[in-house]
């Protein structure tokens, strides 16, 4: 009976630690900490920009929208911490 109790405590502890780590990682991903300057447009606050070998980029906007466009349309990306 002691072994079963210990096994349950280990499983619950592991699940709690996993949930906490996932929460803080998700919270970090949701931050809008970059600004993208696009050709012919003003700046846009973004969460993340991903570049691909096919010369396309994916821009994750703060409102959850995703833009896909040619990389040549991106003039500059600036971290808000650096500005």
Secondary structure, 3 states (H helix, E strand, C coil): CHHHHHHHHHHHHHHHHHHHHHHHHHHHHCCCCEEEEECCCCEEEEEEEEECCCCEEEEEECCCCEEEEEHHHEEEEEECCCC
